[in-house]
Amino acid sequence: LPDYNVSLAEVIIPAADLSEQISTAGMEASGTGNMKLALNGALTIGTLDGANIEILDHVGPENIAIFGMKAAEVVARRKQGLDATDAIRGSPRLLRSVEAIAAGEFSPGEPDRFQSIAHALRHLDHYMVSADFDSYYDCQRGIDARWQVIPAWTRASVLNVARMPWFSSDRTIREYARDIWNVPVGATSSEALQQRAYSAAGPASV
């Protein structure tokens, strides 16, 4: 979105049903956007990267859709080179897509327009798009199927909201003060009560 800002976020985030946090593992998915979307009830589809990992830990694997390689796997694969020819050949769907791009099917009036994209996908795949493609495709189809079962989707959405208090800025600041800055900070009575209740119940019991 051009000129994306807080005013637009205030409209978009509460309206979202699905949060696509799909950057390659190790490239730091989102900032706090994925947290805001989950807190407002959007289900996350994403890689094991950044705060997606913590969201997974707190909402549970049944309430998030994870795909793709882990960061260490990305690093190991990247060391083997950026050529994705074999990965593309091994994925019929991806092969058809790349061949269509290269053939100019999406730009019939200018058939060479997207040649650079096809070349990058085949030979300069730094972000491992080709390697993660089938995993993403299957995960997205799974999300599509889940969306058709509205009661189950609604339950997962509600559980995302209910299990997100751990991402509170109050907790974050207290932990920074205690663990990094070595500054004593006392919790307010309401914060202490909330923390005791959360610790006793645990995210899995919500």
ChimeraX attribute file (.defattr): number of C-alpha atoms within 10 A of each C-alpha:
attribute: neighborCount
match mode: 1-to-1
recipient: residues
	/A:1	5
	/A:2	4
	/A:3	6
	/A:4	8
	/A:5	9
	/A:6	10
	/A:7	8
	/A:8	11
	/A:9	14
	/A:10	10
	/A:11	10
	/A:12	11
	/A:13	21
	/A:14	15
	/A:15	13
	/A:16	14
	/A:17	18
	/A:18	18
	/A:19	20
	/A:20	18
	/A:21	21
	/A:22	21
	/A:23	19
	/A:24	22
	/A:25	24
	/A:26	18
	/A:27	13
	/A:28	17
	/A:29	22
	/A:30	16
	/A:31	11
	/A:32	11
	/A:33	15
	/A:34	24
	/A:35	23
	/A:36	18
	/A:37	24
	/A:38	28
	/A:39	22
	/A:40	20
	/A:41	26
	/A:42	27
	/A:43	28
	/A:44	26
	/A:45	22
	/A:46	26
	/A:47	28
	/A:48	26
	/A:49	22
	/A:50	19
	/A:51	20
	/A:52	25
	/A:53	14
	/A:54	16
	/A:55	23
	/A:56	19
	/A:57	14
	/A:58	21
	/A:59	23
	/A:60	17
	/A:61	11
	/A:62	9
	/A:63	21
	/A:64	23
	/A:65	20
	/A:66	23
	/A:67	20
	/A:68	23
	/A:69	20
	/A:70	14
	/A:71	17
	/A:72	11
	/A:73	13
	/A:74	19
	/A:75	14
	/A:76	10
	/A:77	15
	/A:78	15
	/A:79	9
	/A:80	8
	/A:81	12
	/A:82	17
	/A:83	19
	/A:84	21
	/A:85	16
	/A:86	11
	/A:87	19
	/A:88	23
	/A:89	14
	/A:90	14
	/A:91	15
	/A:92	11
	/A:93	13
	/A:94	17
	/A:95	17
	/A:96	13
	/A:97	15
	/A:98	18
	/A:99	14
	/A:100	15
	/A:101	21
	/A:102	20
	/A:103	17
	/A:104	16
	/A:105	15
	/A:106	13
	/A:107	14
	/A:108	10
	/A:109	9
	/A:110	10
	/A:111	14
	/A:112	14
	/A:113	15
	/A:114	17
	/A:115	16
	/A:116	12
	/A:117	13
	/A:118	17
	/A:119	17
	/A:120	14
	/A:121	21
	/A:122	21
	/A:123	13
	/A:124	16
	/A:125	18
	/A:126	17
	/A:127	17
	/A:128	23
	/A:129	18
	/A:130	24
	/A:131	20
	/A:132	17
	/A:133	18
	/A:134	20
	/A:135	14
	/A:136	20
	/A:137	14
	/A:138	12
	/A:139	18
	/A:140	18
	/A:141	11
	/A:142	12
	/A:143	18
	/A:144	11
	/A:145	11
	/A:146	14
	/A:147	15
	/A:148	10
	/A:149	10
	/A:150	10
	/A:151	11
	/A:152	13
	/A:153	19
	/A:154	16
	/A:155	12
	/A:156	21
	/A:157	23
	/A:158	19
	/A:159	22
	/A:160	28
	/A:161	19
	/A:162	18
	/A:163	22
	/A:164	20
	/A:165	17
	/A:166	16
	/A:167	17
	/A:168	10
	/A:169	10
	/A:170	13
	/A:171	15
	/A:172	12
	/A:173	14
	/A:174	17
	/A:175	15
	/A:176	13
	/A:177	14
	/A:178	13
	/A:179	11
	/A:180	10
	/A:181	11
	/A:182	10
	/A:183	12
	/A:184	10
	/A:185	11
	/A:186	9
	/A:187	13
	/A:188	9
	/A:189	9
	/A:190	9
	/A:191	13
	/A:192	12
	/A:193	12
	/A:194	13
	/A:195	16
	/A:196	12
	/A:197	11
	/A:198	16
	/A:199	10
	/A:200	10
	/A:201	11
	/A:202	12
	/A:203	18
	/A:204	11
	/A:205	8
	/A:206	12
